[in-house]
Amino acid sequence: MREVNLLDSYPRVKRPIEKIARSTEENRAISRQFGFEYFDGDRKYGYGGYYYDGRWKAVARRMRDYYKLTDSDAVLDVGCAKGFLLHDLKELIPGLQVAGVDIAEYAIANVIEDMKPFCKVANATILPFPDKSFDLVISINTVHNLKRDDCKQAIQEMERVGRKYKYLQVDSWFNEKQQENLMNWYLTGFTFMSVADWPEFFTECGYTGDYYWTITE
C-alpha cells in the first residue's frame, strides 16, 4: 500500500465552514437517500448541483500517468456518481475499457450521456463483476459511507475484482480540529478513522492498493 494523493490537481475551494450551518440528523437522513436533493438540491444536503465542468480532467491525466494506463486496460469506478471521471478517462484514452457502479439510482439515471452504457446501479459490497476484471479499481469518497463491516466488505470487493492497481480515498483527519470539522459537517458517512488508523484497517481488509484522505478544513 502507498499513501499518494492522486486528487492533488483537483480544484479545491476552501469553504468558510464556520459560516455554514452544521449538519443535522434530518439533513443526513435526506442526504443518505442519494437522490435529487443530495446531488442537485440545496447545498445543505450535498453538492448543491453536481454538473460536468471538466474539473476531473486533471485527475484523469494524473491517474493515467501514475498508473501508466493504456488502451488495453480496464478501469472500474466504485461510487461513480454521474460518471464524470470515467468520461474524462475515456476521452483521454479512447480505447480504455470503463465501468462504473453507484448505489444512487438518481445518479445513474443522470449519468453523462457517453457513459450511460457503462454505468449501473450496484452496491459496493457486492460488485457485479468476476474476479480480477480490472487493471485499476477506483473508489473516491464512497466506502466511508458504509458501516464498518460493510466498509470492510466493499474494500475486499475492490481487491477481488482488481488485478493490478487500486486507489481509495476516504474522509479522515490529521489533527483534532480537522476531526471536529468532519464530525460537525459530514452528511453521509458512517465509518470514520484518523490517518493513523485507516492503514491498519486497510491491512485488516487485505487491501493492497493506494490510498489518500479527504480532509474537512
VOFIKOL-102747 format. One record per atom (N, C-alpha, C, CB): x negated, y, z; residue in three letters. Coordinates in steps of 0.05 Angstrom, whole numbers, plus 5000, padded with zeros to 4 digits. Glycine has a CB too. Example, Ala and Ser with C-alpha at 12.3 -4.5 7.8 and 13.67 -1.06 7.14 Angstrom:
2
473648865156ALA;475449105156ALA;473649345156ALA;477449115181ALA;474349555142SER;472749795143SER;474250015157SER;471849885114SER;
end
This chain:
217
498349765000MET;500050005000MET;498250255000MET;501950005024MET;499250454985ARG;497750714984ARG;499750934990ARG;496350754957ARG;498851125006GLU;500451375010GLU;499651574989GLU;499951485039GLU;501551624971VAL;500951814949VAL;503451964942VAL;499851654924VAL;503152224939ASN;505452394933ASN;505752424903ASN;505152674946ASN;507552274891LEU;508052294862LEU;510152504855LEU;508852024851LEU;511252634876LEU;513052854871LEU;511753124877LEU;515552824888LEU;509053134877ASP;507753384884ASP;508153594862ASP;504753334888ASP;509053514839SER;509553714817SER;512553794816SER;508653604790SER;514153664833TYR;517053734833TYR;517454004846TYR;518653514848TYR;518754184833PRO;519054464844PRO;520754454869PRO;520354644823PRO;519654574890ARG;521054584916ARG;521354874924ARG;519454424937ARG;523754924934VAL;524355184945VAL;524855154975VAL;526855324931VAL;523255284991LYS;523555255020LYS;526055405029LYS;521055365035LYS;527955255038ARG;530555375047ARG;530255485075ARG;532855175045ARG;531455715080PRO;531455825108PRO;533455675124PRO;532056125108PRO;532755435133ILE;534855255145ILE;535955375171ILE;533654985151ILE;534455555183GLU;535555675207GLU;538055845202GLU;533355845221GLU;538455915176LYS;540756075168LYS;543055895157LYS;539956285148LYS;542555635156ILE;544555455146ILE;545855295169ILE;543355265125ILE;548455265168ALA;549855125189ALA;548754835191ALA;552855125185ALA;548354745215ARG;547554475220ARG;549654275209ARG;547054415249ARG;548654035201SER;550553835192SER;552353745214SER;548953595181SER;554753675207THR;556653575227THR;557453285219THR;559253755228THR;558653145238GLU;559452875232GLU;561552865210GLU;560652735258GLU;563253075209GLU;565253095188GLU;563853125161GLU;567153325193GLU;561853295160ASN;560453335134ASN;559053075126ASN;558353555137ASN;557852945145ARG;556452695139ARG;558352475129ARG;554952585164ARG;560652465140ALA;562652265131ALA;563352315102ALA;565152275149ALA;563752565095ILE;564352635067ILE;561952585049ILE;565252925065ILE;559652655058SER;557252625041SER;556652325036SER;554752745055SER;557152155055ARG;556551875053ARG;558451725034ARG;556551745080ARG;560451865024GLN;562151745003GLN;560751764976GLN;564851895002GLN;558751934974PHE;557151964949PHE;558952014925PHE;555351714945PHE;560852184929GLY;562752254907GLY;562152534897GLY;565552224916GLY;564352654886PHE;564052924875PHE;562953124895PHE;566753024865PHE;563953114920GLU;563153304940GLU;560053294944GLU;564653264966GLU;558953054945TYR;556153024950TYR;554453134928TYR;555452724955TYR;555153074903PHE;553553154880PHE;554253434870PHE;553852954858PHE;556753494868ASP;557553744854ASP;559453914870ASP;558753674828ASP;559753854895GLY;561554024912GLY;560054234927GLY;563053854931GLY;561054314949ASP;559854524966ASP;557054424976ASP;561654594989ASP;555254614979ARG;552454554987ARG;552354425015ARG;550854804988ARG;554354465031LYS;554354345058LYS;554654045057LYS;556554465075LYS;555553935034TYR;555953645031TYR;553653515016TYR;558553595017TYR;551853665004GLY;549753534989GLY;548253724970GLY;550853314972GLY;548153654945TYR;546553804925TYR;547754084919TYR;546253644900TYR;550354104920GLY;551554354912GLY;551454394882GLY;550154584925GLY;551454174867GLY;551254184838GLY;548754034828GLY;551254474828GLY;549153784820TYR;546953624811TYR;546953604781TYR;546953334824TYR;545453784768TYR;545553804739TYR;542753794728TYR;546954074730TYR;542553724702TYR;539953694690TYR;538753964683TYR;540153524665TYR;536254014692ASP;534854264686ASP;531954214679ASP;535054454709ASP;531153954675GLY;528453894666GLY;526453884688GLY;527654094646GLY;527253914713ARG;525253924735ARG;523853654740ARG;526554024760ARG;525053434730TRP;523753174733TRP;521653114712TRP;525952954733TRP;521453284692LYS;519453234671LYS;516653204682LYS;519653454650LYS;515853384700ALA;513153374711ALA;512753124727ALA;512653624728ALA;514853034741VAL;514652794757VAL;514352554738VAL;517152754775VAL;515852554716ALA;515552334697ALA;512752324685ALA;517552374674ALA;511552544679ARG;508752554669ARG;506852444690ARG;507952834661ARG;507352524715ARG;505652444737ARG;505752134740ARG;506452574764ARG;508152024739MET;508351734742MET;507251594718MET;511351664745MET;507651694694ARG;506451574670ARG;503451564673ARG;507251724644ARG;502251784680ASP;499351794682ASP;498251624705ASP;498452074685ASP;499651634728TYR;498651484751TYR;498751184747TYR;500251574776TYR;500951094736TYR;501350804732TYR;500550714704TYR;504250724738TYR;499750904687LYS;498850834660LYS;501150694645LYS;496350664660LYS;503550804647LEU;505850674634LEU;505650704603LEU;508350804644LEU;506450494590THR;506450484560THR;509150384550THR;504150304550THR;509350374523ASP;511750284510ASP;512449994517ASP;511550304480ASP;510549844527SER;511049564533SER;512049514562SER;508549404528SER;512349724577ASP;513049704605ASP;516049734610ASP;511549904622ASP;516949644633ALA;519749664641ALA;519849794669ALA;521249394642ALA;521749984672VAL;521950144697VAL;524850124708VAL;521050434693VAL;525050084734LEU;527650094748LEU;527650324768LEU;528249824761LEU;529850484768ASP;530150694788ASP;532550604806ASP;530750974775ASP;531850554832VAL;533850464851VAL;534850724866VAL;532650264872VAL;537350794861GLY;538451044870GLY;538051254849GLY;537051134896GLY;538751184824CYS;538151344801CYS;539851594798CYS;538451184775CYS;542051614814ALA;543951834812ALA;544851864782ALA;542652104822ALA;544552104770LYS;545452144743LYS;543352084722LYS;546352434740LYS;541151954730GLY;539251854710GLY;537252044699GLY;540751734689GLY;536852274713PHE;535152484702PHE;532252394699PHE;535352724719PHE;531152264720LEU;528352174719LEU;528051964697LEU;527452064746LEU;529851784694LEU;529751574673LEU;529851704646LEU;531951374676LEU;531551904643HIS;531752054617HIS;529052174610HIS;533852274619HIS;527752304629ASP;525252434624ASP;522952234619ASP;524452614647ASP;523052004633LEU;521051794627LEU;521451684599LEU;521251574648LEU;523851634591LYS;524451524565LYS;523751724543LYS;527451444563LYS;524251974548GLU;523452174528GLU;520452194525GLU;524652454537GLU;519052154547LEU;516152164547LEU;514851914535LEU;515152204576LEU;516151684540ILE;515151424530ILE;517451284516ILE;514051244554ILE;517951344490PRO;520351254476PRO;520850954477PRO;520251344448PRO;518750794477GLY;519050504477GLY;519450384505GLY;516750374465GLY;519350544525LEU;519650454553LEU;522450324557LEU;519250674573LEU;522550094570GLN;525049974578GLN;525850094605GLN;524849664580GLN;528250194607VAL;529150324632VAL;531650204642VAL;529450624628VAL;532050214668ALA;534550124681ALA;534850284707ALA;534549814687ALA;537350334714GLY;537850484738GLY;540350374752GLY;538250784733GLY;540250374779VAL;542550294795VAL;543150504816VAL;542150014808VAL;545650534823ASP;546350714844ASP;549050614856ASP;546651014835ASP;549350654882ILE;551850564895ILE;554050764889ILE;551450544925ILE;553351004879ALA;555351214875ALA;556751184848ALA;554051484877ALA;559251104849GLU;560751074824GLU;561051344809GLU;563550964829GLU;561251554825TYR;561451824812TYR;558951884796TYR;561952034834TYR;556651834808ALA;554151894795ALA;553851734769ALA;551751834813ALA;554451474770ILE;554151304746ILE;556151384725ILE;554551004753ILE;558551474733ALA;560551564714ALA;559651824700ALA;563251614727ALA;557851974713ASN;556852224702ASN;553952224695ASN;557452444722ASN;552851984690VAL;550151954681VAL;549652114656VAL;549351664677VAL;547252234653ILE;546452374629ILE;546952184605ILE;543552474631ILE;547852294583GLU;549052134562GLU;547251914551GLU;549752314539GLU;544751964546ASP;543051764534ASP;542351534553ASP;540551884523ASP;542851574579MET;542251364599MET;544651194606MET;541051494624MET;546951264596LYS;549351114603LYS;549150814597LYS;551751224587LYS;547850724575PRO;547650434571PRO;545750294591PRO;546650384543PRO;544150444605PHE;542050324622PHE;542550344652PHE;539450454615PHE;544650484660CYS;545150524689CYS;547750394697CYS;545150824695CYS;547850284721LYS;550150144730LYS;550550184760LYS;550049844724LYS;552950134770VAL;553550134798VAL;552549874811VAL;556650174804VAL;550949904832ALA;549949674846ALA;548949764873ALA;547749524830ALA;548849574892ASN;547849624918ASN;544849554919ASN;549349454940ASN;543249724931ALA;540349684932ALA;539649434947ALA;539049924946ALA;541449324963THR;540849084978THR;541148824962THR;542649065003THR;542448854939ILE;542848624921ILE;542448714892ILE;545748494925ILE;539948744884LEU;539448844857LEU;540148634836LEU;536448934855LEU;541648704816PRO;542648514796PRO;540648454774PRO;545248614784PRO;538248374782PHE;536148314763PHE;534548074772PHE;534248564759PHE;533447924753PRO;531747694761PRO;529147784774PRO;531047524736PRO;527847594787ASP;525147644799ASP;523247754778ASP;524047384812ASP;521547944787LYS;519348044771LYS;520248154744LYS;517247834767LYS;522448304744SER;523548414719SER;522248674710SER;526448464722SER;520948814728PHE;520049094722PHE;517149134729PHE;521749294737PHE;515749294712ASP;512949364718ASP;512849574739ASP;511649464692ASP;514849754741LEU;514949954762LEU;517749974772LEU;514050234751LEU;518049964799VAL;520650004812VAL;520350254829VAL;521449754829VAL;522150444824ILE;522150704838ILE;524550714856ILE;522150934818ILE;524250834880SER;526550894897SER;525851154912SER;527350664916SER;527251364906ILE;526651624918ILE;529051714935ILE;526051834895ILE;528551744961ASN;530551854979ASN;533151684979ASN;531152144973ASN;532851424979THR;535151244978THR;535251045001THR;535051094951THR;533150895005VAL;533450675024VAL;533850765053VAL;530950495023VAL;532951015060HIS;533451105087HIS;536451165092HIS;531851355092HIS;538051165070ASN;540951195073ASN;542350945083ASN;542151285047ASN;540850725086LEU;541850475096LEU;541150435125LEU;540850245078LEU;542750275139LYS;541950195166LYS;539550015165LYS;544350065181LYS;538149995188ARG;535449875188ARG;535349605174ARG;534549845216ARG;537149415180ASP;536949155168ASP;537449165138ASP;539048965181ASP;539349335129ASP;539849365101ASP;537549505087ASP;542449515096ASP;536349695101CYS;534049835091CYS;531849635085CYS;533150055110CYS;531349465104LYS;529349255101LYS;529949075077LYS;529149085126LYS;532448995074GLN;533248825052GLN;532848965025GLN;536148735055GLN;533549225024ALA;533149374999ALA;530249394991ALA;534349665002ALA;528549435010ILE;525649445004ILE;524649174995ILE;524049535029ILE;525648965007GLN;524948694999GLN;525948634970GLN;526048485018GLN;528248744963GLU;529348714936GLU;527548864916GLU;532148824935GLU;526549094923MET;524649234906MET;522249064901MET;523849504918MET;521248934922GLU;518948764920GLU;519548524902GLU;518048674947GLU;521948414905ARG;522748174889ARG;522848224859ARG;525348074899ARG;524048454852VAL;524448494823VAL;522048634810VAL;526948674818VAL;520148734826GLY;517748854815GLY;515548654809GLY;516749064834GLY;514248694787ARG;512048504780ARG;509348644781ARG;512448384753ARG;509348914785LYS;506749044786LYS;506749274806LYS;506049154759LYS;508149494800TYR;507949734817TYR;510649794830TYR;506949974801TYR;510549914853LYS;512950024867LYS;512350294878LYS;513949824889LYS;514350474878TYR;513950734891TYR;516550794907TYR;513450954869TYR;516150864932LEU;518250904951LEU;517851174965LEU;518450674971LEU;520051334967GLN;519851584982GLN;522151595002GLN;519751834963GLN;521551675026VAL;523651675047VAL;523351925065VAL;523351415065VAL;525551995078ASP;525552205098ASP;523752135121ASP;528452275108ASP;522152335130SER;520352275153SER;519452545165SER;517952105145SER;517452525183TRP;516352765195TRP;513552715205TRP;518152855218TRP;511952935205PHE;509252935215PHE;509153035244PHE;507453095198PHE;511153205252ASN;511053325278ASN;513853365289ASN;509553605277ASN;514053445314GLU;516553465328GLU;518453665315GLU;516153535357GLU;517353885305LYS;519054085293LYS;520453975268LYS;517454335286LYS;518853825251GLN;520053705227GLN;522153495234GLN;517853585210GLN;521653345256GLN;523553145265GLN;526153285274GLN;522452985288GLN;525853505289GLU;528253655298GLU;529753765274GLU;527353895316GLU;528353865254ASN;529653965230ASN;531253745216ASN;527654085210ASN;530053515213LEU;531353295200LEU;533853205215LEU;529453055197LEU;533653185241MET;535953095257MET;538253295257MET;535053045285MET;537553555253ASN;539653755252ASN;541053785225ASN;538454015260ASN;539553725204TRP;540653795177TRP;541053555159TRP;538853985164TRP;540453305167TYR;540853085149TYR;543853035145TYR;539452825160TYR;544452915121LEU;547252865114LEU;547852565111LEU;547953005089LEU;546052415099THR;546752145091THR;545051925104THR;546552125062THR;542951985118GLY;541051785127GLY;542151625151GLY;538451915134GLY;541051385154PHE;541451225178PHE;538851125190PHE;543250985170PHE;536751095174THR;534250985184THR;532151205184THR;533350745168THR;531051275207PHE;529151495209PHE;526651395225PHE;530351735223PHE;524351465214MET;521851405228MET;519751615221MET;520751125219MET;517751645238SER;515551825233SER;513751715212SER;513951885259SER;511951875201VAL;510051785181VAL;508151575193VAL;508452025170VAL;507951565219ALA;506251365232ALA;507651095233ALA;505451465260ALA;510251095234ASP;511750855239ASP;512750715213ASP;514150905256ASP;513350875192TRP;514350755167TRP;512450545156TRP;514750975147TRP;509750595154PRO;508050395142PRO;508150125156PRO;505150485142PRO;508450125182GLU;508749875197GLU;511349735189GLU;508749925227GLU;513449885185PHE;515949775176PHE;515749665148PHE;518249985177PHE;514349805130PHE;513849705103PHE;512449435104PHE;512249915087PHE;510449415120THR;508949165123THR;510848935132THR;506549195142THR;512549005152GLU;514448815162GLU;516348715140GLU;516148935185GLU;516848895121CYS;518648825098CYS;517148665076CYS;519849075086CYS;514548655078GLY;513048525057GLY;512548705033GLY;514348275048GLY;512848965037TYR;512549155016TYR;509649195009TYR;513849425023TYR;508949204983THR;506149234975THR;505749484958THR;505348984959THR;507849644954GLY;507649874936GLY;506650134949GLY;510249924923GLY;506850344934ASP;506050614943ASP;508450754956ASP;505050784919ASP;507850964971TYR;509951094986TYR;509151384992TYR;510650945012TYR;511251544998TYR;510751815008TYR;513351905023TYR;509952004986TYR;513252155032TRP;515252255050TRP;516752505039TRP;513852335077TRP;519252525047THR;520752765043THR;520952905070THR;523652715031THR;519953145073ILE;519753285098ILE;521653515098ILE;516853375103ILE;523253545119THR;525053775123THR;523553995136THR;527653695139THR;522854205121GLU;521254425131GLU;523054645142GLU;519354535109GLU;
end
